[in-house]
Amino acid sequence: MSLTSHDVIEFLKGELNVDEPIDPESALFSTGVLDSVAMLNLIGFVEENAKIEVRASDVTLENFDTAQRIEAYVTSRL
């Protein structure tokens, strides 16, 4: 199953209670919008909804700092 940047943004707003404006290119971790605990929740969401296992070596800013990068990462794993 694919996962879109919109799905990620909805999760961030609905489940992680992010109040700041977020678009697909908003930096999430490098700007401090999300912390390491939120990262664990986000990884669980990605794994469950995309039906993939996120490898520890894949948890980088290049793959997870924006909703758009998360979508690209998931697409590359399908």
N, CA, C and O atoms as a Maestro MAE file, in Angstrom:
{
 s_m_m2io_version
 :::
 2.0.0
}

f_m_ct {
 s_m_title
 :::
 protein
 m_atom[312] {
  # First column is atom index #
  i_m_mmod_type
  r_m_x_coord
  r_m_y_coord
  r_m_z_coord
  i_m_residue_number
  s_m_chain_name
  s_m_pdb_residue_name
  s_m_pdb_atom_name
  i_m_atomic_number
  :::
  1 25 0.844 -1.184 0.000 1 A "MET " " N  " 7
  2 3 0.000 0.000 0.000 1 A "MET " " CA " 6
  3 2 0.883 1.238 0.000 1 A "MET " " C  " 6
  4 15 1.919 1.267 0.664 1 A "MET " " O  " 8
  5 25 0.484 2.235 -0.726 2 A "SER " " N  " 7
  6 3 1.261 3.470 -0.738 2 A "SER " " CA " 6
  7 2 0.803 4.392 0.386 2 A "SER " " C  " 6
  8 15 -0.282 4.231 0.943 2 A "SER " " O  " 8
  9 25 1.634 5.335 0.694 3 A "LEU " " N  " 7
  10 3 1.375 6.306 1.742 3 A "LEU " " CA " 6
  11 2 1.701 7.669 1.164 3 A "LEU " " C  " 6
  12 15 2.805 7.878 0.660 3 A "LEU " " O  " 8
  13 25 0.770 8.592 1.227 4 A "THR " " N  " 7
  14 3 0.992 9.908 0.635 4 A "THR " " CA " 6
  15 2 1.444 10.916 1.688 4 A "THR " " C  " 6
  16 15 1.296 10.695 2.890 4 A "THR " " O  " 8
  17 25 1.995 12.017 1.211 5 A "SER " " N  " 7
  18 3 2.394 13.082 2.133 5 A "SER " " CA " 6
  19 2 1.163 13.628 2.856 5 A "SER " " C  " 6
  20 15 1.258 14.050 4.009 5 A "SER " " O  " 8
  21 25 0.025 13.621 2.194 6 A "HIS " " N  " 7
  22 3 -1.221 14.059 2.840 6 A "HIS " " CA " 6
  23 2 -1.557 13.149 4.025 6 A "HIS " " C  " 6
  24 15 -1.958 13.634 5.083 6 A "HIS " " O  " 8
  25 25 -1.396 11.840 3.852 7 A "ASP " " N  " 7
  26 3 -1.635 10.884 4.943 7 A "ASP " " CA " 6
  27 2 -0.719 11.192 6.133 7 A "ASP " " C  " 6
  28 15 -1.151 11.167 7.286 7 A "ASP " " O  " 8
  29 25 0.537 11.480 5.837 8 A "VAL " " N  " 7
  30 3 1.506 11.783 6.892 8 A "VAL " " CA " 6
  31 2 1.105 13.056 7.627 8 A "VAL " " C  " 6
  32 15 1.138 13.096 8.857 8 A "VAL " " O  " 8
  33 25 0.730 14.087 6.895 9 A "ILE " " N  " 7
  34 3 0.335 15.355 7.504 9 A "ILE " " CA " 6
  35 2 -0.902 15.167 8.378 9 A "ILE " " C  " 6
  36 15 -0.975 15.715 9.478 9 A "ILE " " O  " 8
  37 25 -1.864 14.404 7.900 10 A "GLU " " N  " 7
  38 3 -3.070 14.143 8.694 10 A "GLU " " CA " 6
  39 2 -2.728 13.410 9.987 10 A "GLU " " C  " 6
  40 15 -3.296 13.709 11.038 10 A "GLU " " O  " 8
  41 25 -1.807 12.456 9.917 11 A "PHE " " N  " 7
  42 3 -1.365 11.747 11.113 11 A "PHE " " CA " 6
  43 2 -0.690 12.714 12.092 11 A "PHE " " C  " 6
  44 15 -0.966 12.679 13.291 11 A "PHE " " O  " 8
  45 25 0.180 13.561 11.586 12 A "LEU " " N  " 7
  46 3 0.890 14.508 12.443 12 A "LEU " " CA " 6
  47 2 -0.078 15.444 13.157 12 A "LEU " " C  " 6
  48 15 0.075 15.716 14.348 12 A "LEU " " O  " 8
  49 25 -1.048 15.923 12.441 13 A "LYS " " N  " 7
  50 3 -2.018 16.851 13.032 13 A "LYS " " CA " 6
  51 2 -2.998 16.134 13.954 13 A "LYS " " C  " 6
  52 15 -3.302 16.626 15.040 13 A "LYS " " O  " 8
  53 25 -3.488 14.987 13.530 14 A "GLY " " N  " 7
  54 3 -4.521 14.286 14.282 14 A "GLY " " CA " 6
  55 2 -4.015 13.463 15.443 14 A "GLY " " C  " 6
  56 15 -4.621 13.470 16.514 14 A "GLY " " O  " 8
  57 25 -2.913 12.751 15.253 15 A "GLU " " N  " 7
  58 3 -2.425 11.832 16.275 15 A "GLU " " CA " 6
  59 2 -1.296 12.414 17.122 15 A "GLU " " C  " 6
  60 15 -1.197 12.119 18.313 15 A "GLU " " O  " 8
  61 25 -0.453 13.232 16.518 16 A "LEU " " N  " 7
  62 3 0.670 13.804 17.266 16 A "LEU " " CA " 6
  63 2 0.406 15.242 17.696 16 A "LEU " " C  " 6
  64 15 1.256 15.887 18.309 16 A "LEU " " O  " 8
  65 25 -0.787 15.733 17.364 17 A "ASN " " N  " 7
  66 3 -1.229 17.065 17.800 17 A "ASN " " CA " 6
  67 2 -0.286 18.202 17.416 17 A "ASN " " C  " 6
  68 15 -0.043 19.112 18.209 17 A "ASN " " O  " 8
  69 25 0.242 18.142 16.201 18 A "VAL " " N  " 7
  70 3 1.089 19.226 15.706 18 A "VAL " " CA " 6
  71 2 0.175 20.376 15.300 18 A "VAL " " C  " 6
  72 15 -0.670 20.226 14.418 18 A "VAL " " O  " 8
  73 25 0.348 21.515 15.944 19 A "ASP " " N  " 7
  74 3 -0.504 22.678 15.689 19 A "ASP " " CA " 6
  75 2 0.063 23.612 14.621 19 A "ASP " " C  " 6
  76 15 -0.668 24.421 14.050 19 A "ASP " " O  " 8
  77 25 1.343 23.503 14.355 20 A "GLU " " N  " 7
  78 3 1.982 24.389 13.386 20 A "GLU " " CA " 6
  79 2 1.539 24.050 11.972 20 A "GLU " " C  " 6
  80 15 1.220 22.898 11.678 20 A "GLU " " O  " 8
  81 25 1.518 25.045 11.099 21 A "PRO " " N  " 7
  82 3 1.178 24.768 9.692 21 A "PRO " " CA " 6
  83 2 2.221 23.824 9.081 21 A "PRO " " C  " 6
  84 15 3.426 24.035 9.217 21 A "PRO " " O  " 8
  85 25 1.738 22.801 8.420 22 A "ILE " " N  " 7
  86 3 2.630 21.821 7.783 22 A "ILE " " CA " 6
  87 2 2.184 21.625 6.349 22 A "ILE " " C  " 6
  88 15 0.997 21.457 6.070 22 A "ILE " " O  " 8
  89 25 3.156 21.648 5.434 23 A "ASP " " N  " 7
  90 3 2.891 21.274 4.052 23 A "ASP " " CA " 6
  91 2 3.854 20.140 3.704 23 A "ASP " " C  " 6
  92 15 4.694 19.784 4.531 23 A "ASP " " O  " 8
  93 25 3.759 19.567 2.514 24 A "PRO " " N  " 7
  94 3 4.611 18.421 2.192 24 A "PRO " " CA " 6
  95 2 6.113 18.687 2.297 24 A "PRO " " C  " 6
  96 15 6.889 17.746 2.462 24 A "PRO " " O  " 8
  97 25 6.536 19.944 2.204 25 A "GLU " " N  " 7
  98 3 7.966 20.253 2.250 25 A "GLU " " CA " 6
  99 2 8.409 20.869 3.577 25 A "GLU " " C  " 6
  100 15 9.561 21.285 3.701 25 A "GLU " " O  " 8
  101 25 7.529 20.938 4.563 26 A "SER " " N  " 7
  102 3 7.894 21.485 5.870 26 A "SER " " CA " 6
  103 2 8.883 20.558 6.570 26 A "SER " " C  " 6
  104 15 8.652 19.353 6.667 26 A "SER " " O  " 8
  105 25 9.987 21.125 7.056 27 A "ALA " " N  " 7
  106 3 10.962 20.347 7.819 27 A "ALA " " CA " 6
  107 2 10.357 19.995 9.177 27 A "ALA " " C  " 6
  108 15 9.815 20.856 9.869 27 A "ALA " " O  " 8
  109 25 10.457 18.736 9.541 28 A "LEU " " N  " 7
  110 3 9.815 18.257 10.759 28 A "LEU " " CA " 6
  111 2 10.794 18.077 11.916 28 A "LEU " " C  " 6
  112 15 10.515 18.505 13.036 28 A "LEU " " O  " 8
  113 25 11.913 17.461 11.658 29 A "PHE " " N  " 7
  114 3 12.853 17.151 12.727 29 A "PHE " " CA " 6
  115 2 13.989 18.155 12.803 29 A "PHE " " C  " 6
  116 15 14.401 18.533 13.900 29 A "PHE " " O  " 8
  117 25 14.502 18.592 11.670 30 A "SER " " N  " 7
  118 3 15.632 19.517 11.692 30 A "SER " " CA " 6
  119 2 15.243 20.881 12.253 30 A "SER " " C  " 6
  120 15 16.118 21.657 12.637 30 A "SER " " O  " 8
  121 25 13.950 21.187 12.306 31 A "THR " " N  " 7
  122 3 13.488 22.458 12.871 31 A "THR " " CA " 6
  123 2 12.912 22.293 14.271 31 A "THR " " C  " 6
  124 15 12.536 23.280 14.904 31 A "THR " " O  " 8
  125 25 12.837 21.060 14.761 32 A "GLY " " N  " 7
  126 3 12.332 20.819 16.110 32 A "GLY " " CA " 6
  127 2 10.820 20.709 16.213 32 A "GLY " " C  " 6
  128 15 10.287 20.675 17.322 32 A "GLY " " O  " 8
  129 25 10.115 20.652 15.090 33 A "VAL " " N  " 7
  130 3 8.658 20.469 15.140 33 A "VAL " " CA " 6
  131 2 8.345 19.129 15.798 33 A "VAL " " C  " 6
  132 15 7.403 19.026 16.585 33 A "VAL " " O  " 8
  133 25 9.133 18.102 15.478 34 A "LEU " " N  " 7
  134 3 8.965 16.783 16.075 34 A "LEU " " CA " 6
  135 2 10.241 16.380 16.801 34 A "LEU " " C  " 6
  136 15 11.332 16.826 16.446 34 A "LEU " " O  " 8
  137 25 10.100 15.531 17.826 35 A "ASP " " N  " 7
  138 3 11.247 15.045 18.578 35 A "ASP " " CA " 6
  139 2 11.411 13.534 18.371 35 A "ASP " " C  " 6
  140 15 10.715 12.933 17.552 35 A "ASP " " O  " 8
  141 25 12.322 12.939 19.110 36 A "SER " " N  " 7
  142 3 12.614 11.521 18.926 36 A "SER " " CA " 6
  143 2 11.438 10.620 19.302 36 A "SER " " C  " 6
  144 15 11.254 9.569 18.688 36 A "SER " " O  " 8
  145 25 10.653 11.003 20.279 37 A "VAL " " N  " 7
  146 3 9.465 10.214 20.639 37 A "VAL " " CA " 6
  147 2 8.457 10.258 19.493 37 A "VAL " " C  " 6
  148 15 7.862 9.240 19.140 37 A "VAL " " O  " 8
  149 25 8.274 11.429 18.923 38 A "ALA " " N  " 7
  150 3 7.369 11.553 17.777 38 A "ALA " " CA " 6
  151 2 7.886 10.722 16.607 38 A "ALA " " C  " 6
  152 15 7.095 10.151 15.857 38 A "ALA " " O  " 8
  153 25 9.203 10.651 16.445 39 A "MET " " N  " 7
  154 3 9.787 9.848 15.371 39 A "MET " " CA " 6
  155 2 9.391 8.389 15.518 39 A "MET " " C  " 6
  156 15 9.052 7.738 14.530 39 A "MET " " O  " 8
  157 25 9.429 7.871 16.732 40 A "LEU " " N  " 7
  158 3 9.037 6.478 16.954 40 A "LEU " " CA " 6
  159 2 7.577 6.255 16.574 40 A "LEU " " C  " 6
  160 15 7.241 5.253 15.942 40 A "LEU " " O  " 8
  161 25 6.719 7.180 16.956 41 A "ASN " " N  " 7
  162 3 5.303 7.077 16.593 41 A "ASN " " CA " 6
  163 2 5.122 7.167 15.079 41 A "ASN " " C  " 6
  164 15 4.314 6.441 14.500 41 A "ASN " " O  " 8
  165 25 5.868 8.052 14.451 42 A "LEU " " N  " 7
  166 3 5.771 8.218 13.001 42 A "LEU " " CA " 6
  167 2 6.245 6.964 12.272 42 A "LEU " " C  " 6
  168 15 5.621 6.540 11.299 42 A "LEU " " O  " 8
  169 25 7.326 6.378 12.729 43 A "ILE " " N  " 7
  170 3 7.821 5.139 12.114 43 A "ILE " " CA " 6
  171 2 6.780 4.032 12.244 43 A "ILE " " C  " 6
  172 15 6.545 3.290 11.290 43 A "ILE " " O  " 8
  173 25 6.158 3.914 13.405 44 A "GLY " " N  " 7
  174 3 5.106 2.922 13.584 44 A "GLY " " CA " 6
  175 2 3.950 3.149 12.632 44 A "GLY " " C  " 6
  176 15 3.408 2.199 12.067 44 A "GLY " " O  " 8
  177 25 3.570 4.408 12.452 45 A "PHE " " N  " 7
  178 3 2.502 4.753 11.520 45 A "PHE " " CA " 6
  179 2 2.882 4.357 10.090 45 A "PHE " " C  " 6
  180 15 2.078 3.767 9.368 45 A "PHE " " O  " 8
  181 25 4.099 4.683 9.694 46 A "VAL " " N  " 7
  182 3 4.559 4.348 8.337 46 A "VAL " " CA " 6
  183 2 4.557 2.842 8.141 46 A "VAL " " C  " 6
  184 15 4.055 2.347 7.132 46 A "VAL " " O  " 8
  185 25 5.112 2.113 9.094 47 A "GLU " " N  " 7
  186 3 5.169 0.659 8.957 47 A "GLU " " CA " 6
  187 2 3.777 0.041 8.863 47 A "GLU " " C  " 6
  188 15 3.525 -0.820 8.021 47 A "GLU " " O  " 8
  189 25 2.897 0.479 9.719 48 A "GLU " " N  " 7
  190 3 1.545 -0.087 9.746 48 A "GLU " " CA " 6
  191 2 0.759 0.249 8.483 48 A "GLU " " C  " 6
  192 15 0.082 -0.616 7.928 48 A "GLU " " O  " 8
  193 25 0.842 1.484 8.030 49 A "ASN " " N  " 7
  194 3 0.014 1.914 6.913 49 A "ASN " " CA " 6
  195 2 0.603 1.594 5.548 49 A "ASN " " C  " 6
  196 15 -0.136 1.386 4.586 49 A "ASN " " O  " 8
  197 25 1.925 1.553 5.456 50 A "ALA " " N  " 7
  198 3 2.551 1.223 4.173 50 A "ALA " " CA " 6
  199 2 2.876 -0.260 4.067 50 A "ALA " " C  " 6
  200 15 3.264 -0.747 3.005 50 A "ALA " " O  " 8
  201 25 2.713 -0.976 5.184 51 A "LYS " " N  " 7
  202 3 2.996 -2.419 5.218 51 A "LYS " " CA " 6
  203 2 4.447 -2.710 4.853 51 A "LYS " " C  " 6
  204 15 4.739 -3.623 4.081 51 A "LYS " " O  " 8
  205 25 5.354 -1.912 5.428 52 A "ILE " " N  " 7
  206 3 6.784 -2.126 5.224 52 A "ILE " " CA " 6
  207 2 7.460 -2.109 6.593 52 A "ILE " " C  " 6
  208 15 6.884 -1.651 7.579 52 A "ILE " " O  " 8
  209 25 8.680 -2.613 6.635 53 A "GLU " " N  " 7
  210 3 9.501 -2.500 7.834 53 A "GLU " " CA " 6
  211 2 10.539 -1.419 7.582 53 A "GLU " " C  " 6
  212 15 11.300 -1.494 6.617 53 A "GLU " " O  " 8
  213 25 10.570 -0.429 8.438 54 A "VAL " " N  " 7
  214 3 11.547 0.649 8.319 54 A "VAL " " CA " 6
  215 2 12.828 0.184 8.989 54 A "VAL " " C  " 6
  216 15 12.848 -0.093 10.188 54 A "VAL " " O  " 8
  217 25 13.888 0.102 8.215 55 A "ARG " " N  " 7
  218 3 15.191 -0.306 8.749 55 A "ARG " " CA " 6
  219 2 15.805 0.858 9.519 55 A "ARG " " C  " 6
  220 15 15.651 2.018 9.137 55 A "ARG " " O  " 8
  221 25 16.493 0.541 10.594 56 A "ALA " " N  " 7
  222 3 17.136 1.578 11.414 56 A "ALA " " CA " 6
  223 2 18.058 2.447 10.563 56 A "ALA " " C  " 6
  224 15 18.136 3.657 10.771 56 A "ALA " " O  " 8
  225 25 18.748 1.844 9.618 57 A "SER " " N  " 7
  226 3 19.681 2.598 8.775 57 A "SER " " CA " 6
  227 2 18.959 3.573 7.843 57 A "SER " " C  " 6
  228 15 19.581 4.485 7.297 57 A "SER " " O  " 8
  229 25 17.654 3.383 7.660 58 A "ASP " " N  " 7
  230 3 16.866 4.268 6.788 58 A "ASP " " CA " 6
  231 2 16.303 5.481 7.531 58 A "ASP " " C  " 6
  232 15 15.765 6.394 6.906 58 A "ASP " " O  " 8
  233 25 16.422 5.495 8.848 59 A "VAL " " N  " 7
  234 3 15.859 6.592 9.646 59 A "VAL " " CA " 6
  235 2 16.873 7.745 9.629 59 A "VAL " " C  " 6
  236 15 17.710 7.882 10.521 59 A "VAL " " O  " 8
  237 25 16.764 8.556 8.587 60 A "THR " " N  " 7
  238 3 17.653 9.695 8.386 60 A "THR " " CA " 6
  239 2 16.824 10.918 8.032 60 A "THR " " C  " 6
  240 15 15.648 10.801 7.689 60 A "THR " " O  " 8
  241 25 17.437 12.087 8.114 61 A "LEU " " N  " 7
  242 3 16.739 13.297 7.687 61 A "LEU " " CA " 6
  243 2 16.425 13.237 6.198 61 A "LEU " " C  " 6
  244 15 15.413 13.783 5.757 61 A "LEU " " O  " 8
  245 25 17.271 12.586 5.428 62 A "GLU " " N  " 7
  246 3 17.026 12.465 3.989 62 A "GLU " " CA " 6
  247 2 15.727 11.707 3.701 62 A "GLU " " C  " 6
  248 15 15.069 11.961 2.692 62 A "GLU " " O  " 8
  249 25 15.363 10.788 4.578 63 A "ASN " " N  " 7
  250 3 14.147 9.986 4.377 63 A "ASN " " CA " 6
  251 2 12.946 10.459 5.187 63 A "ASN " " C  " 6
  252 15 11.808 10.194 4.801 63 A "ASN " " O  " 8
  253 25 13.174 11.153 6.302 64 A "PHE " " N  " 7
  254 3 12.067 11.418 7.225 64 A "PHE " " CA " 6
  255 2 11.884 12.865 7.653 64 A "PHE " " C  " 6
  256 15 11.055 13.126 8.525 64 A "PHE " " O  " 8
  257 25 12.617 13.824 7.084 65 A "ASP " " N  " 7
  258 3 12.501 15.195 7.579 65 A "ASP " " CA " 6
  259 2 11.288 15.948 7.046 65 A "ASP " " C  " 6
  260 15 10.907 16.969 7.619 65 A "ASP " " O  " 8
  261 25 10.677 15.478 5.980 66 A "THR " " N  " 7
  262 3 9.463 16.121 5.463 66 A "THR " " CA " 6
  263 2 8.457 15.038 5.074 66 A "THR " " C  " 6
  264 15 8.825 13.883 4.860 66 A "THR " " O  " 8
  265 25 7.203 15.420 4.988 67 A "ALA " " N  " 7
  266 3 6.174 14.476 4.550 67 A "ALA " " CA " 6
  267 2 6.463 13.993 3.132 67 A "ALA " " C  " 6
  268 15 6.227 12.830 2.808 67 A "ALA " " O  " 8
  269 25 6.970 14.879 2.295 68 A "GLN " " N  " 7
  270 3 7.295 14.522 0.914 68 A "GLN " " CA " 6
  271 2 8.422 13.483 0.874 68 A "GLN " " C  " 6
  272 15 8.374 12.545 0.079 68 A "GLN " " O  " 8
  273 25 9.427 13.650 1.724 69 A "ARG " " N  " 7
  274 3 10.525 12.682 1.773 69 A "ARG " " CA " 6
  275 2 10.041 11.329 2.293 69 A "ARG " " C  " 6
  276 15 10.496 10.282 1.832 69 A "ARG " " O  " 8
  277 25 9.120 11.354 3.251 70 A "ILE " " N  " 7
  278 3 8.560 10.105 3.767 70 A "ILE " " CA " 6
  279 2 7.804 9.379 2.655 70 A "ILE " " C  " 6
  280 15 7.940 8.166 2.495 70 A "ILE " " O  " 8
  281 25 7.011 10.124 1.892 71 A "GLU " " N  " 7
  282 3 6.288 9.516 0.768 71 A "GLU " " CA " 6
  283 2 7.264 8.914 -0.238 71 A "GLU " " C  " 6
  284 15 7.047 7.803 -0.721 71 A "GLU " " O  " 8
  285 25 8.326 9.630 -0.553 72 A "ALA " " N  " 7
  286 3 9.330 9.126 -1.517 72 A "ALA " " CA " 6
  287 2 10.018 7.881 -0.965 72 A "ALA " " C  " 6
  288 15 10.265 6.928 -1.704 72 A "ALA " " O  " 8
  289 25 10.324 7.885 0.324 73 A "TYR " " N  " 7
  290 3 10.948 6.716 0.951 73 A "TYR " " CA " 6
  291 2 10.028 5.496 0.837 73 A "TYR " " C  " 6
  292 15 10.465 4.418 0.434 73 A "TYR " " O  " 8
  293 25 8.765 5.673 1.191 74 A "VAL " " N  " 7
  294 3 7.819 4.555 1.128 74 A "VAL " " CA " 6
  295 2 7.702 4.046 -0.307 74 A "VAL " " C  " 6
  296 15 7.714 2.838 -0.542 74 A "VAL " " O  " 8
  297 25 7.592 4.950 -1.249 75 A "THR " " N  " 7
  298 3 7.494 4.548 -2.667 75 A "THR " " CA " 6
  299 2 8.722 3.751 -3.100 75 A "THR " " C  " 6
  300 15 8.607 2.787 -3.856 75 A "THR " " O  " 8
  301 25 9.891 4.155 -2.621 76 A "SER " " N  " 7
  302 3 11.118 3.431 -2.994 76 A "SER " " CA " 6
  303 2 11.180 2.033 -2.399 76 A "SER " " C  " 6
  304 15 11.905 1.176 -2.902 76 A "SER " " O  " 8
  305 25 10.423 1.796 -1.328 77 A "ARG " " N  " 7
  306 3 10.434 0.508 -0.663 77 A "ARG " " CA " 6
  307 2 9.367 -0.442 -1.179 77 A "ARG " " C  " 6
  308 15 9.372 -1.624 -0.833 77 A "ARG " " O  " 8
  309 25 8.454 0.055 -2.002 78 A "LEU " " N  " 7
  310 3 7.371 -0.806 -2.509 78 A "LEU " " CA " 6
  311 2 7.778 -1.538 -3.761 78 A "LEU " " C  " 6
  312 15 6.986 -2.301 -4.315 78 A "LEU " " O  " 8
  :::
 }
 m_bond[311] {
  # First column is bond index #
  i_m_from
  i_m_to
  i_m_order
  :::
  1 1 2 1
  2 2 3 1
  3 3 4 2
  4 3 5 1
  5 5 6 1
  6 6 7 1
  7 7 8 2
  8 7 9 1
  9 9 10 1
  10 10 11 1
  11 11 12 2
  12 11 13 1
  13 13 14 1
  14 14 15 1
  15 15 16 2
  16 15 17 1
  17 17 18 1
  18 18 19 1
  19 19 20 2
  20 19 21 1
  21 21 22 1
  22 22 23 1
  23 23 24 2
  24 23 25 1
  25 25 26 1
  26 26 27 1
  27 27 28 2
  28 27 29 1
  29 29 30 1
  30 30 31 1
  31 31 32 2
  32 31 33 1
  33 33 34 1
  34 34 35 1
  35 35 36 2
  36 35 37 1
  37 37 38 1
  38 38 39 1
  39 39 40 2
  40 39 41 1
  41 41 42 1
  42 42 43 1
  43 43 44 2
  44 43 45 1
  45 45 46 1
  46 46 47 1
  47 47 48 2
  48 47 49 1
  49 49 50 1
  50 50 51 1
  51 51 52 2
  52 51 53 1
  53 53 54 1
  54 54 55 1
  55 55 56 2
  56 55 57 1
  57 57 58 1
  58 58 59 1
  59 59 60 2
  60 59 61 1
  61 61 62 1
  62 62 63 1
  63 63 64 2
  64 63 65 1
  65 65 66 1
  66 66 67 1
  67 67 68 2
  68 67 69 1
  69 69 70 1
  70 70 71 1
  71 71 72 2
  72 71 73 1
  73 73 74 1
  74 74 75 1
  75 75 76 2
  76 75 77 1
  77 77 78 1
  78 78 79 1
  79 79 80 2
  80 79 81 1
  81 81 82 1
  82 82 83 1
  83 83 84 2
  84 83 85 1
  85 85 86 1
  86 86 87 1
  87 87 88 2
  88 87 89 1
  89 89 90 1
  90 90 91 1
  91 91 92 2
  92 91 93 1
  93 93 94 1
  94 94 95 1
  95 95 96 2
  96 95 97 1
  97 97 98 1
  98 98 99 1
  99 99 100 2
  100 99 101 1
  101 101 102 1
  102 102 103 1
  103 103 104 2
  104 103 105 1
  105 105 106 1
  106 106 107 1
  107 107 108 2
  108 107 109 1
  109 109 110 1
  110 110 111 1
  111 111 112 2
  112 111 113 1
  113 113 114 1
  114 114 115 1
  115 115 116 2
  116 115 117 1
  117 117 118 1
  118 118 119 1
  119 119 120 2
  120 119 121 1
  121 121 122 1
  122 122 123 1
  123 123 124 2
  124 123 125 1
  125 125 126 1
  126 126 127 1
  127 127 128 2
  128 127 129 1
  129 129 130 1
  130 130 131 1
  131 131 132 2
  132 131 133 1
  133 133 134 1
  134 134 135 1
  135 135 136 2
  136 135 137 1
  137 137 138 1
  138 138 139 1
  139 139 140 2
  140 139 141 1
  141 141 142 1
  142 142 143 1
  143 143 144 2
  144 143 145 1
  145 145 146 1
  146 146 147 1
  147 147 148 2
  148 147 149 1
  149 149 150 1
  150 150 151 1
  151 151 152 2
  152 151 153 1
  153 153 154 1
  154 154 155 1
  155 155 156 2
  156 155 157 1
  157 157 158 1
  158 158 159 1
  159 159 160 2
  160 159 161 1
  161 161 162 1
  162 162 163 1
  163 163 164 2
  164 163 165 1
  165 165 166 1
  166 166 167 1
  167 167 168 2
  168 167 169 1
  169 169 170 1
  170 170 171 1
  171 171 172 2
  172 171 173 1
  173 173 174 1
  174 174 175 1
  175 175 176 2
  176 175 177 1
  177 177 178 1
  178 178 179 1
  179 179 180 2
  180 179 181 1
  181 181 182 1
  182 182 183 1
  183 183 184 2
  184 183 185 1
  185 185 186 1
  186 186 187 1
  187 187 188 2
  188 187 189 1
  189 189 190 1
  190 190 191 1
  191 191 192 2
  192 191 193 1
  193 193 194 1
  194 194 195 1
  195 195 196 2
  196 195 197 1
  197 197 198 1
  198 198 199 1
  199 199 200 2
  200 199 201 1
  201 201 202 1
  202 202 203 1
  203 203 204 2
  204 203 205 1
  205 205 206 1
  206 206 207 1
  207 207 208 2
  208 207 209 1
  209 209 210 1
  210 210 211 1
  211 211 212 2
  212 211 213 1
  213 213 214 1
  214 214 215 1
  215 215 216 2
  216 215 217 1
  217 217 218 1
  218 218 219 1
  219 219 220 2
  220 219 221 1
  221 221 222 1
  222 222 223 1
  223 223 224 2
  224 223 225 1
  225 225 226 1
  226 226 227 1
  227 227 228 2
  228 227 229 1
  229 229 230 1
  230 230 231 1
  231 231 232 2
  232 231 233 1
  233 233 234 1
  234 234 235 1
  235 235 236 2
  236 235 237 1
  237 237 238 1
  238 238 239 1
  239 239 240 2
  240 239 241 1
  241 241 242 1
  242 242 243 1
  243 243 244 2
  244 243 245 1
  245 245 246 1
  246 246 247 1
  247 247 248 2
  248 247 249 1
  249 249 250 1
  250 250 251 1
  251 251 252 2
  252 251 253 1
  253 253 254 1
  254 254 255 1
  255 255 256 2
  256 255 257 1
  257 257 258 1
  258 258 259 1
  259 259 260 2
  260 259 261 1
  261 261 262 1
  262 262 263 1
  263 263 264 2
  264 263 265 1
  265 265 266 1
  266 266 267 1
  267 267 268 2
  268 267 269 1
  269 269 270 1
  270 270 271 1
  271 271 272 2
  272 271 273 1
  273 273 274 1
  274 274 275 1
  275 275 276 2
  276 275 277 1
  277 277 278 1
  278 278 279 1
  279 279 280 2
  280 279 281 1
  281 281 282 1
  282 282 283 1
  283 283 284 2
  284 283 285 1
  285 285 286 1
  286 286 287 1
  287 287 288 2
  288 287 289 1
  289 289 290 1
  290 290 291 1
  291 291 292 2
  292 291 293 1
  293 293 294 1
  294 294 295 1
  295 295 296 2
  296 295 297 1
  297 297 298 1
  298 298 299 1
  299 299 300 2
  300 299 301 1
  301 301 302 1
  302 302 303 1
  303 303 304 2
  304 303 305 1
  305 305 306 1
  306 306 307 1
  307 307 308 2
  308 307 309 1
  309 309 310 1
  310 310 311 1
  311 311 312 2
  :::
 }
}
